[in-house]
């Protein structure tokens, strides 16, 4: 089946209740390829909100819990996630290959494990303050690529990273290794939020991103449905 422009779009349900989520699911179920369920909504609404999405329409679920714990705990948790029939779930690259391998094993090939390299809200100054060496914080893209290679070697389906690193990841790790890109801002939407490394939808797809997490430009629009369609049209121009 040919991938449509709308299938690139992942809309984050960054809300605090199932009722609020339901509003956007109803509005956007036919306009986006996937809904992202993060920590806030999952803690407040539980697995039931995932079932609401998977039981309605063709949109999938990207469960963004960013697991980061000892390998045994991550493996058991990912196994429970797999039972929810989500498309993707996230785990932090962290500092342990064993944790990534445990996540992949726990997934039982029923959910694509995506490793989070570096959050798009993090800058080189943040990494310096966190104690990273100059060699690492001075080459943010190199650090992302290093972590992406680790994730691939551990069996992950792909990574979550900035669109600025997507091209290098595809070049070095292959087209089959998935790239999911947050921090997407269409040209018509003003910047000025907490995302430091942003790109437009067209730029991200041209760079090799397979999926784009796009929240505020859709959620804050007067018509979220029309905004999603407008973004799909922008993506269509580079397919």
C-alpha positions as CSV (number, residue, x, y, z in Angstrom):
1,X,0.0,0.0,0.0
2,X,1.4,3.4,-1.0
3,X,2.1,5.7,1.9
4,X,-0.1,8.9,1.7
5,X,1.0,12.3,2.8
6,X,-1.3,12.2,5.8
7,X,0.3,8.9,7.0
8,X,3.5,10.8,7.8
9,X,1.7,12.9,10.4
10,X,1.7,11.8,14.0
11,X,-0.5,14.0,16.2
12,X,0.4,14.1,19.9
13,X,-2.5,13.9,22.3
14,X,-0.8,16.1,24.8
15,X,-3.8,16.5,27.0
16,X,-4.7,15.4,30.5
17,X,-7.9,13.6,30.1
18,X,-9.6,11.0,27.9
19,X,-12.4,13.5,27.2
20,X,-10.0,16.0,25.8
21,X,-8.3,13.3,23.8
22,X,-11.6,12.1,22.4
23,X,-12.2,15.5,20.9
24,X,-9.0,15.4,18.8
25,X,-9.5,11.7,17.9
26,X,-12.9,12.5,16.5
27,X,-11.6,15.5,14.6
28,X,-8.4,14.0,13.2
29,X,-8.9,10.3,12.9
30,X,-9.1,10.5,9.1
31,X,-6.5,13.3,8.7
32,X,-3.4,11.8,10.4
33,X,-1.6,8.5,10.3
34,X,-1.1,8.1,14.0
35,X,-1.8,9.5,17.4
36,X,0.9,9.8,20.0
37,X,0.0,9.0,23.5
38,X,2.5,10.3,26.0
39,X,3.1,10.1,29.7
40,X,0.5,12.7,30.8
41,X,-2.4,11.1,29.0
42,X,-1.4,7.5,29.7
43,X,-1.1,8.2,33.4
44,X,-4.4,9.9,33.6
45,X,-6.4,7.8,31.2
46,X,-4.6,4.5,31.1
47,X,-4.5,1.8,28.4
48,X,-8.2,2.4,27.6
49,X,-7.3,5.5,25.7
50,X,-5.1,3.4,23.4
51,X,-7.9,0.9,22.9
52,X,-10.2,3.8,21.9
53,X,-7.9,4.8,19.1
54,X,-7.0,1.3,17.9
55,X,-10.7,0.4,17.8
56,X,-11.6,3.3,15.6
57,X,-10.5,4.0,12.0
58,X,-7.1,3.4,10.5
59,X,-5.0,5.7,12.6
60,X,-2.3,3.9,14.6
61,X,-0.9,4.6,18.1
62,X,2.6,5.8,18.9
63,X,3.0,5.1,22.6
64,X,5.6,7.5,23.8
65,X,6.5,6.5,27.3
66,X,10.3,6.8,26.9
67,X,11.1,3.7,29.0
68,X,14.3,4.0,31.0
69,X,14.9,1.4,33.7
70,X,16.8,-1.9,34.4
71,X,16.6,-4.3,31.4
72,X,14.3,-6.8,33.1
73,X,11.7,-4.1,33.9
74,X,11.9,-2.6,30.5
75,X,11.4,-6.0,28.9
76,X,8.3,-6.8,30.9
77,X,6.9,-3.4,30.3
78,X,7.4,-3.6,26.6
79,X,5.7,-7.0,26.6
80,X,2.7,-5.4,28.1
81,X,2.8,-2.6,25.6
82,X,2.9,-5.1,22.8
83,X,-0.4,-6.5,24.0
84,X,-2.0,-3.1,23.4
85,X,-1.4,-3.5,19.7
86,X,0.3,-0.1,19.2
87,X,2.4,0.6,16.2
88,X,5.5,2.1,17.9
89,X,6.7,2.5,21.5
90,X,9.7,4.5,22.8
91,X,12.7,3.7,25.0
92,X,15.5,6.1,25.9
93,X,18.9,5.2,24.4
94,X,20.4,5.9,27.8
95,X,23.7,4.3,28.6
96,X,22.9,0.6,28.4
97,X,22.8,-1.5,25.2
98,X,21.3,-4.3,27.4
99,X,18.2,-2.1,28.1
100,X,17.6,-1.6,24.4
101,X,18.0,-5.3,23.7
102,X,15.6,-6.1,26.5
103,X,13.1,-3.7,25.0
104,X,13.3,-5.4,21.6
105,X,13.0,-8.8,23.1
106,X,10.0,-7.8,25.2
107,X,8.3,-6.4,22.1
108,X,8.0,-9.9,20.6
109,X,8.1,-8.2,17.2
110,X,4.6,-7.0,17.7
111,X,5.5,-3.3,18.2
112,X,8.3,-1.3,16.6
113,X,10.7,-0.1,19.3
114,X,12.0,3.4,18.7
115,X,15.0,4.7,20.6
116,X,15.0,8.3,21.8
117,X,18.4,9.8,20.9
118,X,18.4,13.3,22.3
119,X,15.2,15.3,23.0
120,X,14.7,18.1,20.6
121,X,14.3,20.5,23.5
122,X,18.0,19.8,24.5
123,X,20.8,22.1,23.3
124,X,24.6,21.7,23.4
125,X,24.6,24.0,26.5
126,X,22.2,21.6,28.3
127,X,24.5,18.7,27.6
128,X,27.5,20.6,28.7
129,X,25.7,21.5,32.0
130,X,24.8,17.8,32.4
131,X,28.5,16.8,32.4
132,X,29.0,15.6,28.8
133,X,32.5,16.1,27.4
134,X,33.3,18.8,24.8
135,X,33.7,16.0,22.2
136,X,30.1,15.0,22.6
137,X,28.2,18.3,23.3
138,X,30.3,20.0,20.7
139,X,29.0,17.6,18.0
140,X,25.3,17.1,18.7
141,X,24.6,15.5,15.4
142,X,27.5,13.1,15.9
143,X,26.2,12.1,19.3
144,X,22.7,11.4,17.8
145,X,24.3,9.3,15.0
146,X,26.3,7.4,17.6
147,X,23.2,6.6,19.6
148,X,21.2,5.7,16.5
149,X,23.8,3.2,15.5
150,X,23.7,1.7,18.9
151,X,19.9,1.4,18.7
152,X,20.1,-0.3,15.3
153,X,22.7,-2.7,16.5
154,X,20.4,-3.6,19.4
155,X,17.5,-4.4,17.1
156,X,15.4,-1.2,17.4
157,X,13.2,-0.4,14.4
158,X,14.3,3.2,14.4
159,X,14.9,6.4,16.4
160,X,13.3,9.6,17.4
161,X,15.5,12.5,16.5
162,X,15.5,16.0,15.0
163,X,14.9,16.3,11.3
164,X,18.4,17.9,11.1
165,X,19.9,14.5,11.7
166,X,17.6,12.4,9.6
167,X,19.6,12.6,6.4
168,X,22.8,11.4,8.1
169,X,21.0,8.6,9.9
170,X,19.6,7.3,6.6
171,X,22.9,7.6,4.9
172,X,24.9,5.7,7.5
173,X,22.3,3.3,8.8
174,X,20.1,2.5,5.8
175,X,16.7,3.5,4.5
176,X,14.9,0.7,6.3
177,X,15.9,2.2,9.7
178,X,13.0,4.4,10.7
179,X,13.3,8.1,11.6
180,X,10.6,9.8,13.6
181,X,10.9,13.5,13.9
182,X,9.4,15.8,16.5
183,X,10.0,19.6,16.5
184,X,8.2,20.1,13.2
185,X,7.0,23.6,12.4
186,X,5.4,24.4,9.0
187,X,6.6,27.6,7.3
188,X,3.3,29.4,8.1
189,X,3.5,28.8,11.8
190,X,5.6,31.2,13.9
191,X,8.4,29.8,16.0
192,X,9.2,30.8,19.6
193,X,8.6,27.8,21.8
194,X,10.7,25.4,23.7
195,X,11.9,23.3,20.7
196,X,15.5,24.2,19.8
197,X,16.1,22.1,16.7
198,X,13.1,22.5,14.3
199,X,12.5,21.9,10.6
200,X,9.5,22.2,8.3
201,X,7.5,19.1,7.3
202,X,8.8,19.3,3.7
203,X,12.4,19.6,4.9
204,X,12.0,16.7,7.3
205,X,10.6,14.4,4.6
206,X,13.3,15.4,2.1
207,X,15.9,14.7,4.7
208,X,14.5,11.2,5.1
209,X,12.1,11.4,8.1
210,X,9.5,8.6,7.9
211,X,7.1,10.1,10.4
212,X,6.6,13.6,11.7
213,X,5.3,14.5,15.2
214,X,3.3,17.7,14.7
215,X,1.3,19.1,17.6
216,X,1.0,22.8,18.2
217,X,0.5,23.9,14.6
218,X,-2.5,21.6,14.4
219,X,-3.8,21.8,18.0
220,X,-3.6,25.6,18.2
221,X,-5.1,26.3,14.8
222,X,-8.6,27.8,14.4
223,X,-9.4,24.6,12.5
224,X,-7.2,21.6,13.5
225,X,-8.6,19.5,10.7
226,X,-7.8,22.1,8.1
227,X,-4.3,22.6,9.6
228,X,-3.6,18.9,9.3
229,X,-4.8,18.9,5.7
230,X,-2.6,21.9,4.9
231,X,0.4,20.1,6.4
232,X,-0.4,17.0,4.3
233,X,-0.5,19.2,1.2
234,X,3.0,20.6,2.1
235,X,4.3,17.0,2.5
236,X,2.7,16.0,-0.8
237,X,4.9,18.6,-2.7
238,X,8.0,16.6,-1.9
239,X,6.8,13.0,-2.2
